[in-house]
Amino acid sequence: MQEQFSKRYRLIRSLLKPLRGEWGPGICDEESFNKKHPAKPYLGELSLCILEMQDMYQQFYDNKDDKQNLRNELINIFDADDAHWHGMCSNSELLGDKELEDCEYGFQPSAVSVWEETFSDEIELNSIDSEEEFHIEMLKLMVKRVMWDVLFPGETLPGYSEPTSGDLSLLDYSIME
């Protein structure tokens, strides 16, 4: 029997809710964000989602045990194979299920947004079709940038190197089939 993503990665799944289409407050531009939150750093189009995730973390998980458990979950998923990443964004949430959630409710648009912002010198914002061009590497980069870097600032994520190029032709799309 296949394992569900939420059973193995309970904290990751919970904290990513603000970045899901069905939960998230949506994307925001820098000007409107700075007007509403002048003291908060703008972290890209998903800044409101990231603030919501940080608030959720502080309300429910900001203790020594949960912080260590979250750190371990993040290290474990980055050490795991792509089947675990597919489980994060699949319809069934089963590890290895490659049938992606509907873009309206999944992580794909958020992951694509982080990819576009990271490689803004190569890729124009809102130019990647999240239904057609989404890739697991985009999800990995999103989790690293939005969770690890935000909740564990200054710490190195063992075993992960961020991509150096946003060129979609460099990604192996056969792993998505």
N, C-alpha and C positions, 0 to 999 in steps of 0.2 A: 504494500500500500504506500502511495506517495505521501510525503509529508507536506503540510501546508506551511507557506512562508511565515504566517503570523504565529505559528507555534514555535518556530525556531528563532525568529527575529521579532519578538513581541514589542520591544521598545522602538526599534527602527520603524516598524509598521505604524505604531501609534503616533510617533512624532512626525512622520511624513504626511499625515492627514491634511495639514494646511496646504500642501503642495499638490494635492489631488484636485482635479477639476470640480468634483462635487463639493469639496470643502473650502477650497482656497478663495481668498478675497479677490483673486485675479491679479493681473499684472498692473504695474503702475509706472508712470514715467518719473524721472528724477525731479522735475519741477513741482509736480503735485505732491510727491512724497515729502520733499523738503518743506513745503508749506504746512503739511499736517504733522510732521515729525522733525522739527528743526534740530533737535539734539541727537537724533539717531543717524547712524551712518547709512547712506544709500548703498545697497548691495546689488543693484541691478533691478531689472523689471519685476523680479519676484520678491522685492524687499518686504512688502506687506505680509506675504506668506512666511518669510523667514522670521519676521517679528512675532507672528502668531505661533510659530513653532517654538521660538525661544520662550514665549510666555507659557506655553503648554509645558515645556520642559521645567521651567521654574516652579510652576504650580504643582506638578505631579511627580517629577523625577529628580529634583535637585537635592539628592542626598548621596552620601558616599557610595552606598551599595548600588543604587541605580546608575550612577555615573560610571562606575566600574563595569557593570553589566552592559551598559550601552557601548562603552569603549570596546569591550570584548565582542559584542555582536558586530560592530563595525569592522573590527579587525578580521573576524571570522568570515564575514561575507566577502571581504576583499581577498581573502585567501581561498574562497570557494570557487567552484566552476560556474560557468554561465547559467546553468540550470537554476541556481539560486536567484540570479538576477531576473531570469524569465519569470520565476514565481512571484517576484515583487510586483510585476506589472501585467500579470496574466488574468484572464477572466476568472479562472478557478482558484487562483492563488496557490496552485500546486507547484512545487519545485519542479522545474523542467517543462512546464506547460508553456508552449510558445504562442498560444492564441492570446494576443494582446487585448487588454481592456479597450473599450471604446475610448477614443481620444477625449471625448467630452468629460469623462470621469476618471481618466488615468493620469499617470505621471508623465506621459510622453511630451505634452506641450511644455511642461516645466523643464524637463531635461533638455529639450531642444532650445529653449530660451537660454539656459545656462551655457549650452554649447555655443550659441550664436554670440552671447556676450563675451565669453572667454576668447573667442577667435574673431572678434569684431573687425580686426584688420584684414581678415580673409573672407568673412561671411557677412552679408548684410542682415540686419535684424529683421525678423519675420519673413525670411526667405526660404527656410527649410519647412517642407510639408511634414508635420509630425506624424501623419498617418502613413506616408510613403517612405520617408527617409529616416525615421527614428532608428536608433541603434543602441544596443546595450552599453556601449562605451559612453554614450551621452548620459545614460542613467548613472553609471559609475562616477562620472565627473560631477554630476549634480549632487549625488550623495556626499562625495568628498568635499565639494565647495560649500554646500548648503548645510550639511550636518557636521561633518568632522571639523572643518575650518571654523565654523561658527561656535560650536559647543566645546571644542578643544583647541582654542586659538594658540598658535605657536607650536603645537605638537605635530610631529611628523607621523603620518599614517604609514605604518610599516607595510612594505610589500606593494605599494602602489605608486606608480609614476604617472603624472598627468600627461595626456597626449600633448605633443608639441605642435600639431597641426590640426586644423578643423576641416581639412580637405576630406569630403565624404568618400571620394574615390579610394582613399587609403584604408577604409573600413571594410572588413570582411563580412559582407551581408549574408553569406551562406549560413552563418550561425543563427540568423534570424528566421530561417525557413524551417 
